[in-house]
């Protein structure tokens, strides 16, 4: 994105105003944060303001969003609610309807979205889908060109991210990987954590958009580093949930109240919001989906592959992965990943007479 300059910030909280204070060149549009903390669009043709305060946040004019599942839909919604001009696509068009009602535009292919937008975001379920949407027959790559950017916020492996990057850059466009840490509720609340890597200039340009959707962001260098960081984070998370599940089952087996266990855990050094949030529902064998179990197992599989590539033993994650595979075989793929606890429940059968 030649000719555009943005601040040299590696990491911030979700304060778009901080970003604006260091920008010195006008992008196609600006966003102004009002006292009510909403954003409004100012056209590029608007006369420059003499106000040099930190009140203006510049963003690309047209934003595309590909993939409107559990995560993508609330992320795109936050952009629309902030006043961004958003064009969307999803394989199942019906998932676009709510966003269209809010003012989004619709295109029938990733290629068309990329063609009409300055920056296109993609949130897909797995590496195969991410690559196909970016580089397939009607993929975004066919609509990319110089002065455009592609930001993949999907969770994929390093090789897939690098392959997408190469295809995007071959068009003259720029690429940023930005997988997110967080699930459904943080996506709805704009509290995601972005783990970015790739083109630094694109990172600077889209930072105000990331700050609308998230609470913090990290720039990690070359393409592949963001993907690797996300897999490490999800490997830890999946292992933690498997261990927590073992504790809940054991507490019940020895006659303890698992709800009291949750309270004890929440007040100690091993406290984690995940345990307090999901524990009570797990005790009731309820698993409302915030992060599908099949995706957690996919991320463990990818993390183990990454570990294997550098000869790093990962016995705990490997054991956890087997539990998630068992839970999948029991029919819990689309349930929340906390349903891994079901893999630990021994099914007793009455002895035959």
N, C-alpha and C positions, 0 to 999 in steps of 0.2 A: 504494500500500500504506500507507494512512493509519495513523498511530500507531506505525510502525516506524521506528527510527532506527538508523543505522550510521555507522561512522567515516568521516571525511573524508580518505580516502587515495586519491590519484590513481594511484599506481603502487607495487607491492610485488613482492618475490620470492614464491616459493611457501611462505610461512610463515603458515598459518592462525592460529597463536597470536598473531602480531602484530595480526591483525584483531580477535581476540577481546578483546584488552586494552582496546580503546577502545569496545566496545559497551556500552550502558547499559540497554537494554531487552530483555526476554526474548522471543524468537521462539517459534513453536510447539514447536520442540524444540531441544536443544543437542547438539553433538557434542563429545566429550571425546577429546583426543589422549592415547593411552596411551604408556608408555615404548617400546613396540615400534613407534611411529609409525603405528598403526592408529587408526581412529575408531570410537567406539561411540555408539549412540543413547541419550539420556536423555529420558524422557517429559516433556511439559509439566507434568504433575501432580507431578513430583518436587519435594520441598521445596528451596527455594533454599539453595545452599551458602554457608557463611560464608567459604569460601576465595575471596579476591579476587585470586588469582594469575592469570597469563595461561594457564590450562589449559583453558578452555572456549571452544568455537567454536560459535556459534549458526547454525543453518541452517533453511530452510523445511522443514516436515514432510514434504510429499509432492512428489516431483520427477518430472516427465514427460520422456521423451526420444523424439523423433520422428526417424527416419532412422538406420539401423544399418548403414551401409556401412563402407568402409575406415577412416574417421575416427570415425563415430558409435558404432560398436560398442565399441571400446576406451575411448572417453570414458565411455560409460554403464557399462561394466564397472568402471572406476575408482571411479565414484560408488557402485556397489553394494558393492564391496570395502571402501569406507570406511564402510559401515554405513548408507547412505542408503536410504530407501524409494522405489524407482524403478519407474515404470510406463512401458512401452515400446510403440512401434508402428513397423511398417515395412511397406511395400507388399508385400514378400515375407515372409510370416509366418515362414518357416523360418529367417530370419536372426535371429529373436528367441530361438530355442530355447536357445542357449548361455547367454544372459542369464537366461532363465526358470529354467534349472537352477541359477543362482547366487542365485536368490531374487527376481528381478524379477517384476512383475505384467504382464499383457498386456491391452490394449484393442484393439478392432477398427477404430478410426478416430482420427484426430487430435482430433476433437471430444470423444470420450469421454475421451481422455487429459487434455486440458486441463480438462475438467469435474471430474475427480476429483483434480487436482493443484494445489498452490499456485503452483508455478513450472514452466513447460514449456520445455525446450530443443529446438531443431530444427537438424539438420545435414543439409542437402539438397545435391544435386549441382549445381544451376544455378538461375538466377533464376526460371525458369518453375516448377520443382518447389517451390521455396521459397514462392512466392506461392500455388500451388495447395494445398499442405499447410496453409498458414496461413489462407487465405481462400476456398478452394474449397467445393464442395457439403457435404462433411463435414469441413471444415477446422477447425483449432483455434479460430478466432475464434468459432465457434458454441458453444464450451464455456467461453469466457472470461467473466469478470465482474469487478466491483470486488474488490479485495484479491487479485487474481491477477496473475502476471507471465509474460511471454513473452520468451524470450531466443533470438534467431536467430543461430546460430554459423556459418551457411552463408556462402559467398563469393558475394555478389551485387553488382549495381550500386547506386548511390545511389538512383535512382528506385524500384527494386523495394523496397529497404529502407524508404524513406519511405512507400511505398504500404502495405506490411504494417503499419508503425507506426500509420498513420492508422486502419486497420481494427481493430487491436487496441485502440487508445485509445478508439475509439467505443463499446466495450463497457464502459468504465469501468476496464479493466485497464491495466497499464503495460508498456512495451516497452523492450527493450535489444537493440541489435545488438552482436554480439561475435564477428566472424570471427576465425579462428585462423591464426597463422603456425606452420607445422610440418606434418609428414606422418605416415605410419603409425607409425613408431617413436617419435617424440615423443608421439604420442597414446597409445600403449601405456604409455609410461614416465611419463605425467603431466607432460610437459615442454613443453606448448604455450604459446604467447604469445597472449593475448587482447587484441584491439584493439576496445575497447568504446565505445559512444556511445549517448545516449538518456537515459532516466530515471535520474537520479543515485541516487534512493532505492533503486531496484531493483538498481543496480550494487552499492551497499553491502550489500544483503541477500544477493545471490548470490555475493559475493566469496569466502566460504569454499568454495563449490562450485567456483568457477573455480580456486581454489588447490589443490583436489584434482586437477583435470584439467590444470593448467598450472604453469609455473614463474614466470611474470610476467604482469602485466596493466596495461593503459593505459586511462585514461578520457579520451576525446578530445572530449567536448562533445556537440553536437547530432547527431541521427540523420543518417547519411550520411557522417560523418567516419570512422567505423570502416570502412565499406565502401570509401571512397576510399583510406584507408591500406593496406588489404589489397591492393587492386588495384595500387597503386604498388609494394608489396613484391614481389608476384608478377610484375609487369612486369620488375623488376630481375632477379629470379631466373631467369625464362625467357630473358632476354637473356644472362645469364651462362652458362647451360647451353649455349645455341647457340654462343657464342664458344668455350667450352671444347671443344665438339664439333669445331669447326673446327681448333683446335689439335691435338687428338688425331689427326685425319685427316691434317693436314699433316705432323706428326712421322713418321707411318708412311710417307708418300709420299716423304720425303727420306731415309729409311733410319734414322731414330732409333727407339729403343725407347719406345713411349708410356707404359710403366710407369715408366720413369725420368723422363719428363716429369711424371707425376703426383707423383713424389717431390720433384722440383725445385719444382713449384708449391706443394706442401704446406709447404715450408720458407721461402717468400718472402713478400713483402708482399701478394701476391694470394691467399694461402692462404685456403681456405674449406672447412669440413667437407663440404659437398656434393661437392666435387671428389674429396676423398680417399675418401669413402664410395662414390660411384657410379662413379668412374673405372675401377677394376680390372674391374668387371663389364662396363662399356661396351667395354673393349678386347676382351673375349670375346664381344661382341655378345649380352649377356644384360641383360635389363631387368625384373627383378622389381618388380612394381608397388607403389610407396609413394605416389605421386601420379600419377594417370593423365594421360597426354599430352593426351587430349581436354579435360581440365579446365584444364591449363596453357594450351592454345590458347584456350579460352573466356575465361580471365582476361586474356590478352593482348588479345583482341578487345574486352573490356569496358574495359580500361585505355586502349586506343587511342580508343575512343568517348568516354571521359572527357576525354582530351587534346584531342580534336577540339572538344569543347564549350567549351573555354576557349582555343582557338586555339594550343595548345602543340605545336610540331613534335616528333615522336617517331620519327625515322628508324631508329634502331637497333632499337627494339621492333617497328616495322613490318616490318623485314627479318626479324627473328626469327620473327614471327608467320607469315610466308610459309613458313619452314622447317617449323614445326609443322604447317601445313596440308598440306605435301607429305608429311610423315611420317604424318599421318592418312590421306591418300589411298593410302599404301602398306600400310595395314592395321594401324598401330601405335596406334590410338586408346586401347586398353585397357592397353597396356604402360606402363611408367613413362615420365615425361616425358623422361628421359635418352635414350630411343629416338629423339629428334630427330636424333641423330648419323646415323641411317640415311638421312635426307634428303640427307646430304652425300656419300654413297657413290655414286660414278659406276658405273653398270651398263654394263659393256662387252659388246658382242655380237661374236661371231666374224664376220669378213667372209664374205659369200656367195661361193661358188666360181663 
